[in-house]
Amino acid sequence: MVGDHGEIVKENKLEEVEPSNPPVRDNQAIKQAVSDVFGLSSREVGMHSAAINTLIDYAVSQSDDPTPENVKWAIRQLYLKVGTPPLGENVITYLSRYAYLAMEQNKISKELKKYEQFK
């Protein structure tokens, strides 16, 4: 390639660089997706905030790609797996309790495997 003054200039080739940081998940969009699954109003979302966060953590742990659609899918799968809550119990609290216990069980299993690696 020839420069402005007639000299030969090497062409710089740009290399594609993969981003080193994983994409940041949009918590507001994910919370909106969860509220859509249960048909919650904004007031109800505030009331069940802790349970919704537990369900989101569970759904994210079940998927490689934490998009709102995948979170919805994981929560629906959880509902199909666990079933209808007992009479008088809220669906969100019932599912979030199961999700919490399942995540704790996975955490304990991983810790136990660290000790069992020498067997």
C-alpha positions in Angstrom: 0.0 0.0 0.0 1.3 3.5 -0.8 1.1 6.3 1.7 0.3 10.0 1.2 3.9 10.9 0.3 4.6 8.0 -2.0 6.3 5.7 0.6 5.4 2.0 0.9 3.3 1.4 4.0 2.5 -2.0 5.5 -1.1 -2.7 5.9 -2.2 -3.2 9.5 -4.5 -6.2 9.8 -6.8 -6.1 12.8 -7.3 -9.3 14.6 -10.7 -10.2 16.0 -10.5 -10.4 19.8 -13.0 -12.4 21.8 -14.4 -10.6 24.8 -12.9 -11.9 28.0 -15.9 -10.9 30.1 -19.1 -12.9 29.9 -22.1 -10.9 28.9 -23.8 -9.1 31.8 -27.2 -10.4 32.5 -30.0 -7.9 32.6 -31.6 -8.6 36.0 -34.6 -6.3 35.3 -35.5 -8.2 32.2 -35.1 -11.5 33.9 -37.3 -10.4 36.8 -39.9 -9.2 34.3 -39.7 -12.6 32.6 -40.3 -14.4 36.0 -43.2 -12.1 36.8 -44.7 -12.9 33.4 -44.5 -16.7 34.2 -46.5 -16.2 37.3 -48.6 -13.3 36.2 -47.5 -11.0 39.0 -48.1 -7.3 39.3 -45.2 -5.0 40.2 -46.5 -4.9 43.8 -46.4 -8.7 44.0 -42.9 -8.8 42.6 -41.8 -6.6 45.5 -43.5 -8.8 48.0 -41.9 -12.0 46.6 -38.5 -10.5 45.8 -36.4 -13.0 47.8 -38.3 -16.0 46.3 -38.0 -14.6 42.8 -34.2 -14.1 43.2 -33.9 -17.7 44.5 -35.8 -18.9 41.4 -33.6 -16.8 39.1 -30.4 -18.2 40.7 -31.7 -21.8 40.3 -32.7 -21.1 36.7 -29.4 -19.6 35.8 -27.6 -22.6 37.4 -29.6 -24.9 35.1 -28.7 -23.0 31.9 -25.5 -22.1 30.1 -27.1 -18.9 28.7 -29.0 -16.8 31.3 -31.4 -15.1 28.9 -34.9 -14.3 30.1 -36.3 -17.0 27.7 -34.0 -19.6 29.3 -34.9 -18.5 32.8 -38.6 -18.8 31.9 -38.0 -22.3 30.5 -36.1 -23.5 33.5 -38.9 -22.3 35.9 -41.6 -23.9 33.8 -39.5 -27.2 33.9 -39.2 -26.9 37.6 -42.9 -26.4 38.0 -43.5 -29.6 35.9 -41.0 -31.5 38.0 -42.3 -30.4 41.4 -46.0 -30.2 40.6 -48.8 -28.3 42.2 -48.2 -27.0 45.8 -50.3 -28.2 48.7 -53.6 -26.4 49.3 -53.1 -23.0 50.7 -49.4 -22.7 49.8 -48.2 -20.1 47.3 -46.7 -21.4 44.1 -43.7 -19.0 44.1 -42.7 -19.8 47.7 -43.2 -23.5 47.1 -41.0 -23.6 44.0 -38.4 -21.3 45.5 -38.1 -23.5 48.6 -37.5 -26.5 46.3 -35.0 -24.5 44.2 -33.1 -23.5 47.3 -32.9 -27.0 48.6 -31.8 -28.3 45.2 -29.0 -25.7 45.0 -27.9 -26.5 48.5 -27.8 -30.2 47.7 -25.7 -29.6 44.6 -23.3 -27.4 46.7 -23.0 -30.1 49.4 -22.5 -32.8 46.8 -19.6 -30.8 45.1 -18.0 -30.3 48.5 -18.3 -34.0 49.3 -16.7 -35.0 46.0 -13.6 -32.9 46.9 -13.1 -35.2 49.9 -13.9 -38.4 48.0 -11.4 -37.8 45.2 -8.7 -39.9 46.9 -10.8 -43.1 47.2 
